[in-house]
Amino acid sequence: RSSDLTNMLESVINEGTGAGARAAGFRLAAGGKTGTTNDAKDVWFVGFSPDLVAGVYLGFDQPRSLGDKATGGRLSAPVFRDFMLEALKDKPATPFRVPPGIKLIRINSKTGLRAGPNDDRVILEAFKPGTAPPDNFALANGDPMGEQAIGTGTGGLY
């Protein structure tokens, strides 16, 4: 991973609006961003792997709606996926490089706190030194879910 931004854009594919770009057999490290204009007249997905960047734009020459369910994640992301699978089919899966000082930490995707051993909603997030959620925290207002944790870290989920 080259940065926190790379990590955030990987999350778009792994857990977010671009999940249509990830499917069975998609073993590539990749990130991206979806887009949908007002009234779904245009949809797009721009994505990347460590080896290739591609953008997919869908829309009519004479603007009109692509339909009620048209989104970049639903229409453009699967096109990106199919293109990347074909374009990189003979290449080894290359991970993003983690820059010096960046730490990958297991985070509970609901709370934004460090994940515990029994958490089932775990994602890996990249943090610069001093920005990760603290190892220990005190709960505000006795919140048993830890959703209002107070800690010494300055960062969190994006």
Rosetta blueprint (number, residue, H / E / L):
1 R L
2 S L
3 S L
4 D H
5 L H
6 T H
7 N H
8 M H
9 L H
10 E H
11 S H
12 V H
13 I H
14 N H
15 E L
16 G L
17 T L
18 G L
19 A H
20 G H
21 A H
22 R L
23 A L
24 A L
25 G L
26 F L
27 R L
28 L L
29 A L
30 A L
31 G E
32 G E
33 K E
34 T E
35 G E
36 T E
37 T L
38 N H
39 D H
40 A H
41 K L
42 D E
43 V E
44 W E
45 F E
46 V E
47 G E
48 F E
49 S L
50 P L
51 D L
52 L L
53 V E
54 A E
55 G E
56 V E
57 Y E
58 L E
59 G E
60 F L
61 D L
62 Q L
63 P L
64 R L
65 S L
66 L L
67 G L
68 D L
69 K L
70 A L
71 T L
72 G H
73 G H
74 R H
75 L H
76 S H
77 A H
78 P H
79 V H
80 F H
81 R H
82 D H
83 F H
84 M H
85 L H
86 E H
87 A H
88 L L
89 K L
90 D L
91 K L
92 P L
93 A L
94 T L
95 P L
96 F L
97 R L
98 V L
99 P L
100 P L
101 G L
102 I L
103 K E
104 L E
105 I E
106 R E
107 I E
108 N E
109 S L
110 K L
111 T L
112 G L
113 L L
114 R E
115 A L
116 G L
117 P L
118 N L
119 D L
120 D L
121 R L
122 V E
123 I E
124 L E
125 E E
126 A E
127 F E
128 K L
129 P L
130 G L
131 T L
132 A L
133 P L
134 P L
135 D L
136 N L
137 F L
138 A E
139 L E
140 A H
141 N H
142 G H
143 D L
144 P L
145 M L
146 G L
147 E L
148 Q L
149 A E
150 I E
151 G L
152 T L
153 G L
154 T L
155 G L
156 G L
157 L L
158 Y L
